[in-house]
Amino acid sequence: MKKLAHDDYLALRAGAVVLEADGFGDKVLRLADGTMCKLFRRKRLLSSAAWYPYAQRFADNAATLAQRGIPVPGIIDVLRIPSIERDAVHYRPLVGWTLREMRRAGIAADVEQGLKVAFTRFVILLHEKGVYFRSLHLGNVVYTPDGRFGLIDISDARFRPQRLGKNLRQRNLRLLTGIADEADWIDAAAVINAWRAPPPPEIDQSTSEDWSAGAGRHV
């Protein structure tokens, strides 16, 4: 983690667009060069973030997910900015559209159904690879121009050396299935029951849909 002086931080964020903020300040910036800066505030004095900052977790999780074949943002640097009491991760965004954006934009029924089937396969793929993504919902899953699914906002991902068991698969779906207009995007029974089957050969997570080809944005 590199310490960044205040003047250097101001230079980094010059011309940035604030994409997300709260009452405590900026959270996500799109920088002038198109890269992203995600800022993390330690919410409690005594927390695991004191010894393992969320910015570092984001970077480490990106590396692990990439090793397991999951598209993720490309890490540039992990920063500590004492002058604003923030840690940050500077990264190249993952090109594409989130599934939530696609759903809200309105897509043809047959395309939507194909994406739902492919998304269910993708979640099974995550579980087979030992990935427990606590923030699993349509806003954190990106459909890339080459027809694959990737993940963003990955600080709270967890990993197992083996495929997930039934209980973890069930727990991993609670957030998504609790969102009324998104729950029908996944076949929960298929995801949960996949633990019964022997580990499959590598799952092809690509789809034949080209909805976002040539129209992807950076997230």
N, C-alpha and C positions, 0 to 999 in steps of 0.2 A: 504494500500500500504506500503510495507516494504522497508526501505532504505537499500541499499546494498553497503558496502564499496568496494573500488576498488580491493583490494586483494581478497575479496570474489567473486567478479565478475570474476576475472581472474581464480580463482579456478573452478567456475561454468562452464566457457567456455573452460577449458583445454581439448584438444582433440576433440573440436567441429568441425563439417563440416559446412562451410558456404553454405547455400542453395540459399540465395538471398542477393544481395548487390547493392548499387548504389554509386554515386559519393560522398556521405556523409558518407559511411561506411556500416557495416553489417546491414542486416534487419531481416534475419531468420537464425537461427543456429539449427543444429541437434546436441545435446549434446552427450557426450560419453556414457551416459546411455540410449540413444534412445529417451529421451524426447526432447522437442522443446523449443526454446526461441525466441520470436518475439520481436524485438526492435522497439521502436517508437520515432521519432524525432519530436519535436514541430516545425512546419514549419513557423509559424508566431508568433510574440510576443503577439499580441492581437487576441486570438482565443478561442473558447470554450474548446480547449484542456488544457488551463491554469487551468480551474476549474474542468474539467471532462476529465482526460487524456484518450487517446485512449486505453492504456493498461487496464485501469479499465473498459472502455466500453466493450472491448473484453470479460473480465471475467464476467461482469454483463449480457451481451447478451448470453454468453454460459449458464449461469444459467437459464435465461428466456426461451431459446430455449429448454433446457433439460426438464424444467417443462411442456413445450407444446408438448413434445414427439418427438423432433427432435434430432437425433444423432449429437453430436458436440465434439470437443476436451475436454479433462478433465483438468480443471484448477488446477494447483499446487500452484502457488503463483503469486502475482502482485508486481512488483519491481520498485523502483526508484534508478537509478544509477547516482549520481551527477557527478562522475569523468569523465563520457563520455557524460553527458547531454542527457541521454536517460531514458525513462520508458520502462519496459519490462513485458511481460507475459510469465510465464513458465508453460508449459502444456504437458499433455500426448496426443500424436497425435491420430487422428481418423484413424483407420485401414481401408484400402481400396484403391481404385483407383479413381481418378477424372474422370468424364465423358470425359473430353478432352483427358486424357491419353488413355482411352479405345478407343475413336474414332480414334486417331492417330495410335494406335497399330494395328488397322485393326481387325474387328470382323465380324462374319458371318452376312449376311443381315437380317436374321430372328431374330437373337439376337439383332441387332441394332434396328430393328423396335419395338421389345418388350420393349427395354429400353426407346425408345422415348415415347411410350404410357405411360409407368410407370412414366417417368419424368414429363410428362404433369399432371398426377394425383398428383404427389408430389407438383408441384407448386400450383395447386388448393388447396391442403391440407394446404400449407403455408398460402395462402390468407384466407382460412376459419378459420385458427387459429389466424388471425390478424397480420401475420408476413409480413413486407415489407422489403425485402432483396435487398438493393440498388446495391450490387455487384453480382447480379444473372447472372452467366454465367457458362459454362461447367467446367471451371477451378476451381470453388469454390464449386462444388457439388461432393460429394464422394459417390461411390457405395460400400457398405460394404460387407464383406464376407457372412453376413446373409441375403443379398438381399434387404437391405434398402438403402435409400438415406439420406445423412447427409450434413452438411454445414461446411465450413472452411472460414477463413478470414472474420470474422463476426463482426468486429468493427462497421461497419456502418448499421447494422440491426436496424430496428425500429419496434415498436409494438403498436398495437391498442387493446383496450379491446373487440372489436367486429370484425367480418369479414370485409375484405377490400371491398370498393365500386368499381364501374367500373373504375373511373378515376385512382385510385391508381393501380389497376391491369394493366391498360394500361401502365402507367408510369413505372411499375416494369419490364416490358418486353422490354423496349427500348434498354438497353445495350445488352441483349442477341440477340434480333432480328436484331441488327445493325452489328453483326459479321457474315460475309457472309457465312462461312462454318459451322456455328453452328445454324443459325436461323431455319433450318428445323428440329431441334431436339425437337421443341415444337409446339403444336397445339395452336397458339396464340388465335384464335377465341374461342376455347373451354375454355381457361383460362379466357378470358375477359367475355364471356357470362355466366360463372358460377355464376356471381353475381346475375343473374336473378332468379336462382333457390332458393328454401328454403334451409337453412343449412342442409347438408346431415348428415347421421349418420357417425360415425368415418370412415374415408377413410383408407383402407388397402393400404399402400404404398409399401408393399413388392412385389417382382416379383418372377416369377418362374425360372428366369435365374440364373445359378451358374457360370457365366463367371469368377468371381474373387474368387470363393471359394478356399481357401488354397493358394491363390497367392496375397493376399492383401499386400500393403505396408503401411507405416505410413505417413500420411500427416497432 
